[in-house]
Amino acid sequence: MSRIRHVRGSRLATAGAAVTGTAALLAAALSPTAGAAERPTRAEAIEDAETVLDDRAAELGLTSAQEAKVRDVIVDQDGTRHVRYDRTYHRLPVLGGDFVLHLNLDGSYRGTNRATKSALSLTGVTPKVSAPKAADLAASLLRAAHLGETLKKLTAKPRLVVDALHGAPKLAWQTDAVAHDELGNPVGRTVLTDATTGARIDAWDTLESAAGDGESLYGGTVPLETTKSGSSYRLKDATRGGTYTGDAENKTDQCLLTICLTRAPATLFEDADNHWATGRTSDRATVAVDAQYGTDVTWDYYKNVHGRSGIAGDGKGSYNRVHYGKDYNNAFWDDTCFCMTYGDGDGKQLGPLVSLDVAGHEMSHGVTSKTAALTYSGEPGGLNEATSDIFGTLVEFYADNAKDPGDWLIGEKVVRSGLGREALRFMDKPSRDGESADCWSEKVADLDVHYSSGVGNHFAYLLAEGSGRKTINGVSHTSPTCDGSTVQGIGRAKLGKIWYRALTAYMTSSTDYAGARTATLSAAKDLYGADSTEQRAVAAAWNAVNVR
């Protein structure tokens, strides 16, 4: 009997099918014409992984009280497999229970990356603290985060989880408190409460924020793939998974946690001649062009550079909502609708948040959610934000748009004079924004995730471009190191490949900066070899930001 149950979704496996798959792989291996085309399928990788899990359950800390469900699968060109799992304990989600199982070409065990190695065993799963009490705490913390504001339609509904992210595993309430501010825009806070003592464990923001042939606001005339409908055209791209852009009509979502009573619309934009917008904000289609274009470029970047088809890697497109809320100074990715949402900004500090790097940033939160699922607090939260800044920047460079050339500034197109600086964040020297950390210290974990991301951003810049002063696409950059060393960059392309490999194959929900160093060193070894120039450069760049 299996020592751990595996949730296999809709895949139905039989003993005969497993034997057939194994026989086919053996025949291919012995055939003189066997080649790269014979590498294992996703289903075969999962089948082999489940066999390994059964054989090594005790070693991996898995028991009959737990279930493991596949979240993501990577099969390398050489047949090496990396299968990522989430865990439950007595059917309760385990925060920090995720792990990645690595298999060799022959399906044998190679290694594992676990978010936590603590033994997952509780005396019981009945809470002593009531759900209403946990809800009240979360609601109070959301109000405290918005002092001086009147919050409307505030709701908080807890769910029972096992917290393995913060020390020894414990029973906890995870409560998503959501409301609307005085302008009707959404605000949210997730609070983790000890279900035995009532003590607050952690809290973080719910919204991961950062901030098409058409005339865009920021990118000039850009190409669009659209869909013809009768005598008109719709801003929907069948070549990229059916991705589309709609008008939120300045409305907002009315949600109770993950259940939305009503959602702001996404009324599909239509055009008579397939030449979209005017490039001016007075035309509501203008920012829709930017949003669709940003989605297209981000899709193409992940597909052409990393072989990932769509945000979830399943070939399915997301959708965009523009003109969300009133004077909304934000853009966000939302897993529950699998969509991107863009505000118009208040016109004083920020304009419409539909620039290329913002689109790439926010959609990359979706990629992180489907892979490492880095927790949105502490150092993992900083790495979550840094991941989006890194890929948002690489998307901007990938676009090679003369109207919005690539640089290492985040959101430079959307800022207005009232913000008081030329960009939202600066990856070459993050402290230029007045809040972000250039170098790692023990205090980094206590920073807001948008500021603790500075360490990862600084590392990424140094790895790609190197230290010192330089001008890139007309933008002056300067990047001193924290230890006074000189770092030689290896280029943006190699940075992207190393970070993507680390994110998808090695990082887990609890990865901190020390873990990111280990993950990227492993990724560089996989891609370029042990003690390669690239692996040594990764080590030097981490040293330069005090991560050793």
Buried (B, 14 or more C-beta within 10 A) or exposed (E): EEBBBBEBEEEEBEEEEBEEBBEBBEEBEEEEEEEEEBBBEBBBBBBBBBBBBBEBBEEBBBEEBBBBBBBBBBBBEEBBBBBBBBBBBEEBBBBBBBBBBBBBBEBEBBEBBBBBEBEBEBEEBEBEBEBEBBBBBBBBBBBEBBEEEEBEBBBBBBBBBBBBBBEEBBBBBBBBBBBBBEEBBBBBBBBBBBBBEBEBBBBBBBBBBBBBBBBBBBBEBBEBBBBEEEEEBBBBBEEBBBBBBBBBBBBBBBBEBEEBEEBBEBEBBBBEEBEBBBBEBEBBBBBBBBBBBBBBBBBBBBBEBBEBBBBBBEEBBBBBBBBBBBBBBBBBBBBEBBBBBBBBBBEEBBBBBBBBBBBBBBBBBBBBBBBBBBBBBBBBBBBBBBBBBBBBBBBBBBBEBEBBBBBBBBBBBBBEEEBEBEBBBBBBBBBBBEBBBBBBEEEBBEBBBBBBBBBBBBBBBBBBBBBBEBEBBEBEBEBBBBEEEEBBBBBBEBBBBBBBBBBBBBBBBBBBBEBBBBBBBBBBBBBBEEEBEBBBBBBBBBBBBBBE
